[in-house]
Amino acid sequence: MLQRFSVLSLVLTPLLALTVSPVSQATPPRPADRQQTCDLLVAGGGLSGTAAAYEALHLGKTVCLTEITDWVGGQISAQGTSALDERDTQRQKLFFPRGYLALRSAIEEHYGILNPGGCWVSESCFMPYDGHELLFELLEDAAKRGRGTLHWFPNTVIKDVAYNPDGNQITSAIAIQHQPQPDAPPLNTLPLSATIEDAFGYEDSDLFQKTIIEFRPKFTDRNPNSPDWYVIDATETGELIGLTDVPYRLGIDPRSFLEPTSSSETNDPYCTQGFTYTFAMEATEEPQEHNPPDFYEQYEPYYSYELERLANFTLVFTYRQIHSMKPEEPRPGNVREFPIYPGDISMQNWTWGNDYRPGTSEDNLIYTRRQLQERGQLDPGGWLGGLRTESLRRGEENAIGFFYWLVQGTTDSQLGEGFKEPHPNHRYLSGFDSPMGTAHGLSKYPYMREGRRIIGRPSFAHPDGFTVWEVDITMADFEDEFYENALTPAALRHLWAVLSGLDAAGIASRELSREQVTRRSRATLFPDTVGIGHYAIDFHPCMAFSPPEAPGNYERPGERRGQGRAFPFQIPLRALIPQRLDNLLVAGKSIATSHIAAAAYRVHSFEWSAGAAAGTTAVFALDHDLAPYQLVDNLPSPEPQLEALQRQLSDNGNPVMFPDTSIFNNTWDQWR
């Protein structure tokens, strides 16, 4: 039985108000309590980290996998967004990495149906706790099949790293694992904002007993010219990127011919996409009693259905329905007419609802490098995860308030009067056996859409460092008048040179005019592609001023201009390789993409593909006594070892390009 409470008054409000005594931060107060060796240290157990571990285990390696929560799966489990985001064509052709396909098969086998929730946003919506269980079984199976070894470290964060004398390799990492004190509440009783800083502290606290773990390579000095092990940053916000201080970007990039639709002429590191604490709610036969949380009036001015065509409770409930009492019942063509039965469960993830969208220096969630320095988080022993705890707390409150708005609210910040009616026949689900696995009912970690993004290594073609830009993937119409006004004539010419494919040289030299060329109808083809993805450029923009929920607040102007359709795209290896550190690889949302490109490079199957690429690359580098940058340092000249890596990925069921990919093929209609 799921535990069901009137949590707004009985559980969540007192938990969010609870204060924990400060934890002193220091260098390690004692030698490590445990030492662990591995071939790969994967930080972050989300989809990308799981995929990296999955491939390395299949290839017989020893993998240490750390995760701040106690679930693997990230988006589909600990973050609660257990509705697979996929493009129709890629889904119809089942053109996904092997591990992602195995996950889809495991879901279908477990439930007897791929879409047990009966949602309409996806062909697969399911319970978050099953996402963790099914993924962990896949990891165990990969270890068995490949004779690899998995060391799983839940409730564990990376606190510090050590480097070799040249400063170009990580030689060890210090982590902190926490468990509840004997007389403290169980894990997942308190929301993240009440525990995250404690989790990064070395000393035991009122809540947690701490174990200090030192990770080291399994073998050393095999070849002095190549790394002994690899560390993969697969965290949700790029924690190791911030901790190791490799070059990275955050937020909006300045407008240029590569990022022509940027909402800013200069960069803005504070405006990242909104984050979301998801929750689950259940339809009931009888109306329920709902009490407003103490903070409801603060957040009520924000909530909205957003658009008239979306102003329908049934539409919102069934959009991400993760449990259906009648999953195989035929659905009517109009989603507004989907039946809702008592016992149906919906997961909520709504832009003008439980999205929390800070975007100023006073409230941004992910600290910039300057802010990290000011707060001492780049000092030895000072790392606390790089997030603003107060914004996490406000995001939690905002999500709780959204549930009350759904069931009792009568206001709408964007549409005005006459659109919102109460729907009291619903319960908020909480408890350790609830869909989110928490006493408070919120997801264990917020669903993150954007984090720190590395800047790849400079080269002749990329003197400022490698990046995948907007122009590399978008299907936008650059004939729009906006670009004539927003870009200089020189920048416009450069833009069309990039878009003109084989005619680029003619445009750049002015031998051809813009009207004489046909724009390419595909994404940029990268010679070092190691994975694939396909999704629309999808924005949940930051708000214009602080706090996000302030009456009359509005989205950052111009942010949504960049959203829209994208071509099927590739994941270049250069986007996974940071500057300076030769044995650090980056996976997930923190690869080298721009702000606009990142809005497409963030969904479930992409995360898996990027993680599979990182895990396979690390193993390939170990087996061939080289560093990953050596696979791409001679591009565009042929790189035989890079080609061998690409063959290995493809042979193992991890596509590195879509069918019929060629610089001579500009017809991608079948993949749109």
N, C-alpha and C positions, 0 to 999 in steps of 0.2 A: 504494500500500500504506500502511495505517496503521502508524505506529511503535508497537510494543507492547513495553513493558519491565516488568520487575518493579519498577515505579517506586517502590514504598514504600521499598525499600532502595537503589536505584541512582540515582534522580533526585530525588524530592521531599524526602526528609529532608535531604540536603545543601543543597538550594536554600532550604528554609525556615530552615535554620540559618545561611545566609550573612548576613553583616552588611555594610552599605554605609556608607562614611564619611559623617558628617553633612554636610548641605548647608546652608550659611549662608543665612538668609532676609533679604532687604533690599528697599528700594525699588529700582526699575529701575536697574541699574548703568550703563545706556547707553540712548540713544534706541532706539525700536522698530526692529527689523531689517526689519520689513515693515508697511506700512499697507494696510488693506483696507476698502473701503466697501461698504455693503449697505443694502437697505431693511429687512431683518429679520436680526437676529442671534439664532440659535436655539442655546442652550447645552444640549447633551445630545442625542445621536443615537439615543435609544431609540425605541420605537414612537410616543410622543407627539411627540417632536421631529421624527421622520421625517414624521409626518402633517402637522405644521405646515408643514414645508418643502414637502411634496408639494402642498398646496393653494396656497401662495404662489407656487410655480413655475408651477402651472397658470394663475395669475392674472397672470403676466408679471413678477414681481418678482425682485430680486436677493437671494439668501439666502446668508448665511454660517452654516454648520452645524458646530459644534464637538463633539467627543466624546473622552472620556478614553481610550477604547480605539481600536482601528483598525477596528471593525465598527459599522455602523448596525444597529438592530433591538432593542437592549436585551434584553428578556425572551426573544425568540425567537432570539437569536444570542449576543451577548457574555455574557449571563447564563445561557445554556444551557437555558432552559425552553421548548424548541421544541415545545410541546404546547398548542395553542390552547384556552384556557378559554372555553367558550361555554355559554349556556343552550339547552336543546333547542328551545324555541319560536322564539326569535330565529334559531337556526340553520336550523330547518325553513322559516321564512319568508324566510331570507336577508336579514333586516332589519338591515343593517350599513352603515357609511359606505362610499363608493365605493372609497376607497383600500384599505380592509380587504378588501373583496370582490375587488379586483384582486390583492391578496396571496394570497388563497385560490385564485384562479384560476391565478396564477403557480405556486403549489406543485403544483397538480394537473397543469398542463401540463408542468412540469419533470420530474415523476416518472411521469406517466401515470396517477396515482392520487392522491387527496387525502390518504390516510393510508398513506404508504409504510412507516411504522413498524409498522403493525398494532396500535397501542396501544389501550387501552380507556378511558382517561381522557378522550379527545377523539376527534373525527373527523379530526384532522390532527396527526400527529407526524412530525417530519422532522429532518434534520441541521442543527445550528446554523449551520455555515458556509454552507449554502444559504440560510438565512434572510437573512444579510447580502447575499449575491450577488443574490438575487431582489429584495430591497428597494431596493438601490442601482440596479438596472436600472429599477425603477419611478420612482425620483427622476429618473433621466436621461430617461426617457420623458416625465415631467411637464414637465421643462424644455423639451424639444423641442416638445411640443404647445402649451404656453402661452407659448413664447418667453421663458421666465425664465432666470435664470443662477444656477447652484449653485456656491458656493465651499465645498469640503469640507475640513475641518481635523481629520483624525484625530490621536490622541495629543496632544490639546490641551485645556487647562483654562483657565477664566477666573480670573485672579489678582486683578484690581482693576477698579474702575469710577470714572469721574469724573461729576460732576453739574453742572447749570447753577446760576447764582447763587441761584435760589429753592429749589434742592434737590429739585425735583419731577420732574426728568427726568434720565435717564442720557445723557450726551453722548458718552462713549467708553468702551471696555472694553479692558483689557490682558489678553492671553492668552499662555500659554507652550506652545509645541509642542516635543516632544522626539523625538529620533532617537538610535539607539545610537551610541556612540563607535566609531571604526574597530576598536579592539581589544577591545570589550565584547561580551557576548552579544547575540544578536538580541532584538528586542522579543518579548514573550510567553514569554521564557525563565524569568523570575522571577515569582513570584506577586505580586499587587497589594500586599500588605503590605510587600514589600521595595522597592517603587518609588514608592508614592503620594506620600510627602512629598518625594521627589526631584523628581517631576513638577511640583510646585508651586513649586520653587525657581528663581529667576532665573538663577543661575550654572550654568555647565557643571559636570558631576560626572564621577566615574569611569565612570558608566554612560551618561550622556546628554549630547548636544549640544543646547543650547536655542536656540530662535528666539523672540524677543519680537515679538508681533503686536499692533498697535493697530487696533481696529475702530472705524469712525466711520460716520455716516449718509452715504448716497450723495448726497443733496441736503440743503442747509441753508437755513434762513430762508424756506421756502416760505410759511409762515404763522406768525407769532410766537405765535399762540394755540394751536397744536397741535404735537405732536411731529413731528420730521423723520424718525424711524425708530422701530422697536420692537425690544425685547429680550424674548425668551421664555425663561423658565426651565423647561426640560424635563429637567433633571437628575434622577437617581434619588432623591436625598435632599433636594432643594431647596437646592442649593448657593448660588445667587444670592440666595435668600431670606435665608439666614444671612449672606452677605457684605454685602448691602445693608442688613440689619438692619431690614427692614420687620416689622410685627407678625405673629407666627405662633405656632402651638401645636405641641407635641411630646408624644407619648405620650398617657396617659389623661386624659380630661376629667372634671371633677367631676360627680357625679350630680346630675341636675336633671330637671324635667319634659320637657326636650328630649332628654336623654341618660339616661333612667331606669334603664337596665341597666348603667350604669357600675360597674366593680368597685371604685371608690374614691369616698368622699365628697368628697375633695379631688383636685386634679390630681396626676399623677405623670408628669413628663416623661421619666423614665428607662425606663419600660416601653413599648417599641415592639414591633411584631411581629418575629418572628425573621427572620433573613436566611439565605440558603443558597448555599453554593458547590456548584454541580452538577458532576457528572462523568459520563463514559460508560464502560460496561463491556460486554465482548463474551463471548458464550457460546462455549465451545471443545469440541472432541471429547474431548480428554484433560484430566485434572486438571493444574492449574498449581501451581508452587511459589510460595507466598506467605509472605513474611517480615513479621512485625509491625513497624510503625514504632516508633521509640524512644519515642514519646509515647503509645503505644496504651493503656497501663494508666491513664493520666490520664483518657481519654475513654470507656473501656469501660463505666464505671458508668452512662452515659447511654443507650446504644443499646437500642432495643426495637422490636418490631413494633407496640407500643402497645395493640392490642386483640386478643382471641382470634380474632375473625373475620378479622383481617388477618394472622394469623400463618402466612403461607404464602409461600415464596420465589418461586414462580411468579407469584403475584398481584403481588408487589412488582416483579419484573423486567418483566413485560408491561404494568404500569400505564402507564409512560411509555416504551414501546419505540419508539425513533426510527429503527430500521432492521430490516426483516424480510427474511429470505431467501425467504419465501413470502407476500408481502403480500396476495395475492388469495385465499389459501386460506380457505375457510369456517371460522369460529371456533365452538367449542362454546359452549353457553349459560353454562357455569360457567367463570369466568376462571381458577379454580384448575387447570383442565384444558387451558388454552391450551398448545399445543406450543411448546417452545423449541428452535430449531435452531442448531447451530454456525454462527457468523457473525452471529446476531441481536445487536443492540446496544440497550442500555437506558440511558436518562438517569435519574439518581437525584436525587430531591427528596422527602425523607421527614421528617416532623415530628420523630420521635424517632430521627433518623438524622443526616443532614447539615444539618438546620436548626441554626443556632446562635442561642441565645435569651437574650442578656444582658438584665438589667432593673433594675440598681441603679446608683447614682452611681459605683461603682467600676469598672463594666465596660460601661456603655451605649455602643453603637456611635456614635450620632449625638449630638454634643456639644450641650448646651443653651446658651442665650445666656450664662448665667453662666459655664459652663465655657469657652466661647469667649473671653470676656473674661479669665478667669484665665490662659489659655494664650497670650494675646496675638494670637489669630487675628483679632480685630477692629481691631487696630492697623494703621496703613498698612504695606502690604507683608507683613503677617503671616498672611494667609489660606493655609491648608494643606488646604482641602477640608472641614474640619469633622467629620472622622471619627476615632475612636480606632483607631490603627494596631494596637495590641495585640489588640483584639477581632477585627479582620480576620485577624490571624495565627492566633489560636486557632480562628476559624471555618474556616480552611484546614486546620489540623491535624485538627479534628473531622471534616471531610469525608473526609480521607484515612483516618482511623481507621475511619470507617463502611464504606468499601469492604472493609477487612480483616475487620470484623465480619460483613459479608454473606457472605464466602467462607469464613471460618475460625471465626467466633465461635460460642460455645455458651452464652452468657449472654443474659438478657433482663431489663432493669431494671424493667419493669412487670409482666411475666407470670411471672417466676421460672423454675424448672427445667422442662425437657421441651418447650420450644417452639422453640428455635433449634438447628439442625443446620448443619454445614459444607456449603458448595456450592463446591468448589474448581475446578470446570470453567468458570472465567471469567477473563478478562484485564481489567486496568485499561488504558484507552486513553489514550495521551499522544503528543505530537509535534505539530509545526506543521501536519501534514495530518490530525490526529485531529479528531473532531467538535468539540471545544472550541477547536482551533487554538492550543494552548499546549504548551510543552515539558513542563510539569508535569501536564497533564491536567485541571486544574480550570478552571472557567469564568473568563473574563477579568475579570469583575466579578461580585460576588455578586448573586443574585436578591433584590431589595429589595421588601418588602411595605408599607413605611411610611416616610415621611420627614417633613420639616418641612411643616406645613400652614398656609397663610396664613390670617389673619383678614381677611375682606373689609371693605369700607368701612361705617362706621356709617350708619344711616338711622333714620327715625322708627320703622319696624317692627323694626329691628335695631340698637338703640342701642349694643350692645357689639361690633358688627361682624357682617357677614353670614357665616353658616355653614350648611351642610347637616348636619342632625342625624340621630340614630338614628330619631326619630319620623317623619322625612320619607320613609323608605324601608322600614322593617321591617314584617314580617307577624307579629311576636311577639304572643302572647296576654297583654295587659296586665291580664287578670282574675286572673292568678296572685297567690298570697298574698305573694310576694316584694315586689311593688310596694306593697301595703298597709302593709308594715312598713318599706320602704326610703324611702318618700316621705311628706312631710307632707300633711295633708288639702288644704291649699292647692295644693301641687304636684300632687297627684292630680287635682284639679279642672282645673288648667291642662292637664295631660296629656290628659284626655278632651276638653277644648275643642279642642285641636289635632287629635285623632283623629276628631272628630265632623263634620268637613266643614261643610255648610251649617247644622248645628245648633250651631256653636261659640258663637255669641252667647248662645244660650239656656243652655248649660252654664256659660259664664263668669258670667252674671248670676244663676245658680241658679234660673232659671225652669223649667229642665228638669233632671231627675236623670240620672245615668249610665245607669240602666236604661231611660230613655225614648228614648234615641237609638241609632242603628245606626252602629257604627264604619265609617268609610270603608274601602273595600277597594281602595285604590290608593295610589300614592305622592303626595307633595305635587306639585302642578302649579305650575311657576314661569313667570311671564309672560315672563321673559327667557331661556327655555331655548334653548341653542345646540347641544345634543347629547344623546345617549342612552346608557344602559348597563343591563345586567341581569346580576346575579350574586348568589349567596347571600352573606350576611355570614359571612365565613370567617376564623377566627382561628388563628394559630400563636403562642400567647401567650408572653410572656417568662417566664423562670423566677423563682422566688420569692427566691432568694438567690444570692450570687456564690461561685465561678464557676458557670456553668450546668451544667457536667458533674459537679459535686460529687456524691458518693454520697448518695442519699436526697433529692436536690433534687426539687422539684415545680413545676408550673405556677402562675402567679399565680392565687390563688383568685378565682373569680367572673368571670374574663375570658371563658371560653367561654359564659357565660350569655347574652351578647349575640348569639351567632352563630345563624344559622338563615336561613329564607327571606326574600327581599326582593322587593318589587314591582318591575316595570320602572320605572326612574327616569330623571330628566332631569339635564342638566348646565347649571345657570344661569350666565349670563355673569358675574353678580356674584361667583361663586366663582372666577373667573379673574383678577379685578382686585384687586391688593393695595392697601393703604393707602399714601399719600404719593407713590409714584412713578407718574406718569401714562403713561409709555411702557414699563412692565414688565408683561407678562402671564405668567400661570403656567399650565402644562399638566401633564398626567400626575397622579401621586399627590400632588402638593403643592397642589392646589386647596383651597378653603376647605371642608373637610369635618371632621366630628368623628372621634374615634378609632374609634368603632363604625361609622359610615357609611363611613369610609375602607376598612374591611375588605371592602366590596363594590365601592367605586370604585377598583379597582386592577388589574383583569385586562385582557387584551390588547385586546379590541374597545373597551372604555371608554377606554383610553389613546389609541387611535387617534382616537376621536370627540372627546375633549378637545383633542388636538393639532390636529385639523382645524378645530375651533372657534377655537382661539387663532390659527392661521395666517390663517384667513379674516377674523377680526375685525381683526387687525393691518392687513391689506391694505385692508379696508373703511374703517378709520379714516384711513389714509394717503390714500386716494382721495377722502374726504369732508372732509378737513381738520378732524378732530375727535379727541378722546381717548375711549377706550372707556367711561370712567365717565360721559361725557355721554349715552351711549345708555340709561342706566338711572337717571339721577339724579332723574327725575320719577315713577318708579314709585310707586304703581300706576296713575297716569294714563297714557293712551296715549303711546307713544313711536314716532312714525312711522319714524324712522331705524332703531330696533331692529327693527321689523317688516320693514324692507327688508333688513337683515342676515339675518334668519331666512329670508326668501324666497330670498336668494342661496344660503344654505347648503342649503336644501331643493332648489332648482333644480339645484345642483351634485352632488346625490346624497348629501348628508350630512344624514340625518334629525335633526330637532330634537325630535320627539315620536313616541310610538308611535301606531298607528292608533286611531281612535275616542277620542282623549284629550279629556276634557271634565270640568268640575266636576260635571256632571249624570250622568256615567257612572261608576258604582261597580262595574261588572261587569267584572272583569279575569281571569276564570277561564281564558280562552283564552291568556293570556300568563303563566300561572303555571308 
